[in-house]
Amino acid sequence: MNSYHCFKEELPKELCKGLATIGKELDKEEAKVFKEGSDVDMKEVRNNRVAWLENPELTSILQLYVEKANIDAGWNFNINCFETPQVSFYGKGQFYDWHMDTGVETSADPFVRKLSLSLTLNDDFKGGDFQVQDWVHPQASKKFSTLKDMRRIGSIAVFPAFMFHGVTKVKEGERSSLVCWFRGEPFS
């Protein structure tokens, strides 16, 4: 069982460029970090801008990749809904340190984040590598993978939302990506 599943250069370049353009036209905000029940600014953890892209057709396409990865990777999580996708923009020097996508749920939420998806919308940047924690023993010397496929436009990574992951500092250009979270009943 892998800690992630990648689809290399899966979606057409023009679609990805169009999504990035739409994202740039939306109202962007400084990205926040969820901590102790609320969203807070923590530039030492996350330093980038985001916008929300509500598009049911797009989310239906992304759901197909999540369903395939869920089976192919052997996770077989029960998934029954999704959140609004987020377009993220990382300029030079910006990053998102190690984090998990779980824990944002309240006790009243019937569903929890189970799988996360990241889609690369451009490839004219340097740095900004996407990394995911590996399933390893705590004493292993190599604890994460740098997903080199995610440097290419149209590439998709799907991974369990409870896996630590992050984006290294962008060295040149601007990195654009789209992320979406898929939910299901809590693990029992």
C-alpha positions as CSV (number, residue, x, y, z in Angstrom):
1,M,0.0,0.0,0.0
2,N,1.4,3.4,-1.0
3,S,1.1,6.7,0.9
4,Y,0.2,8.4,-2.4
5,H,-0.9,7.7,-5.9
6,C,0.1,9.9,-8.9
7,F,-1.3,10.4,-12.4
8,K,1.5,12.0,-14.5
9,E,0.5,14.8,-16.9
10,E,-3.1,13.4,-16.8
11,L,-5.2,16.5,-17.5
12,P,-4.7,18.6,-20.7
13,K,-2.4,21.6,-20.4
14,E,-5.0,24.0,-21.7
15,L,-7.5,23.0,-19.1
16,C,-4.9,23.5,-16.3
17,K,-3.8,26.9,-17.7
18,G,-7.5,27.9,-17.9
19,L,-8.1,26.8,-14.3
20,A,-5.1,28.9,-13.2
21,T,-6.4,31.9,-15.1
22,I,-9.8,31.6,-13.5
23,G,-8.2,31.2,-10.1
24,K,-6.2,34.4,-10.6
25,E,-9.5,36.3,-11.5
26,L,-11.2,35.1,-8.3
27,D,-10.9,37.0,-5.0
28,K,-7.7,35.7,-3.5
29,E,-6.9,35.8,0.2
30,E,-3.8,35.0,2.3
31,A,-3.8,31.3,3.1
32,K,-4.5,30.4,6.7
33,V,-3.7,27.4,8.9
34,F,-6.4,25.7,11.0
35,K,-5.3,25.7,14.6
36,E,-7.3,25.1,17.8
37,G,-10.7,25.5,16.1
38,S,-10.1,28.5,13.9
39,D,-8.2,29.7,10.8
40,V,-5.1,31.8,11.7
41,D,-2.3,33.5,9.9
42,M,1.0,31.5,10.5
43,K,3.5,32.7,7.9
44,E,6.1,30.5,9.4
45,V,4.0,27.5,8.4
46,R,2.1,28.6,5.3
47,N,2.9,31.5,3.1
48,N,0.8,31.7,-0.1
49,R,-2.5,33.0,-1.5
50,V,-5.7,31.0,-2.3
51,A,-9.0,31.3,-4.0
52,W,-12.1,29.0,-4.0
53,L,-13.3,27.5,-7.3
54,E,-16.9,26.2,-7.1
55,N,-17.4,24.1,-10.2
56,P,-19.4,20.9,-9.9
57,E,-18.3,19.6,-13.3
58,L,-14.6,20.0,-12.3
59,T,-15.2,18.3,-9.0
60,S,-16.9,15.4,-10.7
61,I,-13.8,14.9,-12.9
62,L,-11.5,15.1,-9.8
63,Q,-13.7,12.6,-8.1
64,L,-13.0,10.0,-10.8
65,Y,-9.3,10.3,-10.1
66,V,-9.9,10.0,-6.4
67,E,-12.0,6.9,-6.8
68,K,-9.4,5.2,-9.1
69,A,-6.5,6.1,-6.7
70,N,-8.6,4.8,-3.8
71,I,-8.9,1.4,-5.4
72,D,-5.5,1.2,-7.1
73,A,-3.6,2.2,-3.9
74,G,-5.6,-0.3,-1.9
75,W,-7.0,2.3,0.6
76,N,-10.6,1.5,-0.2
77,F,-11.9,4.3,2.0
78,N,-15.6,5.0,2.0
79,I,-16.0,8.5,0.3
80,N,-19.3,10.2,-0.2
81,C,-18.8,13.9,-0.5
82,F,-16.2,16.6,-1.3
83,E,-15.3,20.2,-0.4
84,T,-15.0,23.2,-2.7
85,P,-11.7,23.1,-4.5
86,Q,-9.0,25.6,-3.6
87,V,-6.6,27.2,-6.1
88,S,-3.3,28.0,-4.5
89,F,-0.6,30.4,-5.7
90,Y,3.0,30.2,-4.4
91,G,5.3,33.1,-5.5
92,K,9.1,33.1,-5.0
93,G,10.0,32.2,-1.5
94,Q,6.5,31.0,-0.6
95,F,5.8,27.5,0.8
96,Y,3.5,25.3,2.9
97,D,5.4,23.4,5.7
98,W,4.5,19.9,6.8
99,H,0.9,19.5,7.7
100,M,-2.1,17.1,7.5
101,D,-5.5,18.0,6.0
102,T,-7.5,16.4,8.8
103,G,-8.6,18.0,12.1
104,V,-10.7,20.8,10.5
105,E,-13.9,18.9,11.2
106,T,-16.2,19.8,14.1
107,S,-17.9,17.3,16.4
108,A,-21.2,18.1,14.5
109,D,-19.7,17.2,11.1
110,P,-21.1,13.8,9.9
111,F,-18.1,13.3,7.5
112,V,-14.4,13.7,7.9
113,R,-11.6,14.3,5.3
114,K,-10.3,11.0,4.1
115,L,-8.5,11.7,0.8
116,S,-6.8,14.8,-0.5
117,L,-6.1,15.6,-4.2
118,S,-3.5,18.0,-5.6
119,L,-3.4,19.0,-9.3
120,T,-0.5,21.0,-10.8
121,L,-1.8,23.8,-12.9
122,N,1.5,25.1,-14.4
123,D,5.2,24.0,-14.8
124,D,7.0,27.3,-15.3
125,F,8.5,27.5,-11.8
126,K,11.5,26.1,-9.9
127,G,11.4,24.7,-6.4
128,G,7.9,24.4,-4.9
129,D,8.3,20.6,-4.8
130,F,5.3,18.6,-3.4
131,Q,6.3,16.1,-0.7
132,V,4.4,13.4,1.1
133,Q,5.3,11.3,4.1
134,D,6.1,7.7,3.4
135,W,4.7,4.7,5.3
136,V,7.9,4.0,7.2
137,H,9.2,3.0,10.6
138,P,9.9,6.1,12.8
139,Q,13.6,5.3,12.8
140,A,13.9,5.1,9.0
141,S,16.4,7.6,7.5
142,K,14.1,8.5,4.5
143,K,10.7,9.5,5.8
144,F,9.1,11.3,2.8
145,S,9.0,11.3,-1.0
146,T,9.4,14.2,-3.3
147,L,6.8,13.7,-6.0
148,K,8.8,14.7,-9.1
149,D,5.8,14.0,-11.4
150,M,4.1,16.9,-9.6
151,R,6.5,19.3,-11.3
152,R,4.6,18.8,-14.6
153,I,1.4,20.5,-15.5
154,G,-1.7,18.3,-15.4
155,S,-0.2,15.9,-12.9
156,I,-2.4,14.7,-10.0
157,A,-1.5,13.3,-6.6
158,V,-4.0,11.6,-4.3
159,F,-3.2,10.7,-0.8
160,P,-4.8,10.0,2.6
161,A,-5.7,13.3,4.3
162,F,-4.0,12.1,7.5
163,M,-0.5,11.9,5.8
164,F,1.9,14.7,6.4
165,H,2.7,16.6,3.2
166,G,4.0,20.0,2.2
167,V,5.3,22.3,-0.6
168,T,9.0,23.5,-0.5
169,K,9.9,27.1,-1.2
170,V,9.5,28.3,-4.7
171,K,12.8,29.4,-6.1
172,E,11.6,31.0,-9.4
173,G,8.3,31.8,-11.0
174,E,4.9,31.1,-9.5
175,R,3.5,27.6,-8.6
176,S,-0.2,27.2,-9.2
177,S,-2.1,24.2,-8.0
178,L,-5.7,23.1,-7.2
179,V,-6.5,21.0,-4.1
180,C,-9.7,19.3,-3.1
181,W,-10.7,17.2,-0.1
182,F,-12.9,14.1,-0.2
183,R,-14.9,13.1,2.9
184,G,-16.7,10.1,4.3
185,E,-18.0,8.7,7.6
186,P,-15.4,8.8,10.4
187,F,-13.0,5.8,10.6
188,S,-14.1,3.3,13.2
